[in-house]
Amino acid sequence: MKEIKAFIHRNRITDVIHALKAAGFRNLSIVDVKGMLNALDNKEQNYSVELGSAVITEMKLELVCEAARVDDVVQLIQQHARTGQPDAGWIYVTDIGQSIRIDG
């Protein structure tokens, strides 16, 4: 099993989610996070007093999948998270040592 985390621009998350769901990926988590991706425009950027730096609200997408499906997930995210900028986000893939289902 692999865990995939992607940090992408907020305005791209809907297309990414729809593409992943259409490909059969259902267990997704999406979280608003403060990040340092290059802002697409001035409206997207804020100044964080806590961090003492300019930040944007990014979306962190998390999902777990079989190792054989990682390339599919990465390709879908790359395709649908594009913004036209060279640095539109990041995708991280890590190994899952163990997964345990919580029964009702």
C-alpha positions as CSV (number, residue, x, y, z in Angstrom):
1,M,0.0,0.0,0.0
2,K,1.1,3.6,-0.7
3,E,0.0,6.9,0.7
4,I,-0.2,9.8,-1.8
5,K,-0.3,13.4,-0.6
6,A,-0.6,16.2,-3.1
7,F,-0.5,19.9,-2.4
8,I,-2.3,21.8,-5.1
9,H,-4.0,25.1,-5.8
10,R,-7.4,25.5,-4.4
11,N,-9.0,26.3,-7.7
12,R,-7.9,22.9,-9.2
13,I,-9.1,20.6,-6.4
14,T,-12.6,20.0,-7.9
15,D,-11.2,18.7,-11.2
16,V,-8.7,16.5,-9.4
17,I,-11.4,14.9,-7.2
18,H,-13.8,14.3,-10.1
19,A,-11.0,12.6,-12.1
20,L,-9.9,10.4,-9.2
21,K,-13.5,9.4,-8.4
22,A,-14.2,8.5,-12.0
23,A,-11.1,6.3,-11.9
24,G,-12.5,4.4,-8.9
25,F,-10.6,6.1,-6.0
26,R,-13.1,6.9,-3.2
27,N,-11.3,7.2,0.1
28,L,-10.0,10.7,-0.3
29,S,-9.2,13.3,2.4
30,I,-9.0,17.0,1.5
31,V,-7.7,19.6,4.0
32,D,-7.2,23.4,3.7
33,V,-3.6,24.2,4.5
34,K,-1.4,27.3,4.5
35,G,1.4,26.9,2.0
36,M,4.1,28.6,0.0
37,L,3.2,27.7,-3.6
38,N,3.5,30.6,-6.0
39,A,0.3,32.5,-5.9
40,L,-1.7,32.5,-9.2
41,D,-2.7,36.1,-8.5
42,N,-2.8,38.7,-5.7
43,K,-6.2,37.5,-4.5
44,E,-4.8,34.1,-3.7
45,Q,-2.0,35.4,-1.5
46,N,-2.2,36.5,2.1
47,Y,0.3,37.5,4.7
48,S,0.6,35.3,7.8
49,V,1.5,37.1,10.9
50,E,2.2,33.8,12.7
51,L,4.7,32.7,10.0
52,G,5.9,36.2,9.0
53,S,5.6,35.4,5.4
54,A,3.3,35.5,2.4
55,V,1.2,32.3,2.1
56,I,-1.7,30.9,0.1
57,T,-4.5,28.6,1.1
58,E,-3.6,25.3,-0.7
59,M,-5.4,22.0,-0.7
60,K,-3.8,18.9,0.7
61,L,-5.3,15.8,-0.9
62,E,-4.5,12.5,0.7
63,L,-5.4,9.0,-0.4
64,V,-4.2,5.4,0.1
65,C,-4.0,2.9,-2.8
66,E,-2.4,-0.3,-4.0
67,A,1.2,0.1,-5.2
68,A,0.1,-0.9,-8.7
69,R,-2.2,2.1,-8.9
70,V,0.2,4.8,-7.9
71,D,1.2,5.8,-11.4
72,D,-2.5,6.1,-12.3
73,V,-3.1,8.5,-9.3
74,V,0.0,10.5,-10.0
75,Q,-0.9,10.9,-13.7
76,L,-4.5,12.0,-12.9
77,I,-3.3,14.6,-10.3
78,Q,-0.6,15.9,-12.6
79,Q,-3.1,16.2,-15.5
80,H,-5.9,17.9,-13.6
81,A,-3.9,20.1,-11.1
82,R,-2.1,22.1,-13.8
83,T,-2.3,25.8,-13.5
84,G,-0.1,26.9,-16.4
85,Q,2.7,27.8,-14.0
86,P,6.0,25.8,-13.8
87,D,5.4,25.1,-10.0
88,A,1.7,24.2,-9.7
89,G,2.1,21.9,-6.7
90,W,3.8,18.8,-5.3
91,I,2.9,15.1,-5.0
92,Y,4.5,12.8,-2.4
93,V,4.3,9.0,-2.3
94,T,5.2,7.0,0.8
95,D,5.0,3.4,1.8
96,I,2.3,2.2,4.3
97,G,3.7,-0.3,6.6
98,Q,0.4,-1.6,7.8
99,S,-3.3,-0.8,7.4
100,I,-6.0,-1.9,9.9
101,R,-9.7,-1.5,9.3
102,I,-11.8,-0.2,12.1
103,D,-14.9,-2.4,12.3
104,G,-18.3,-0.9,13.2
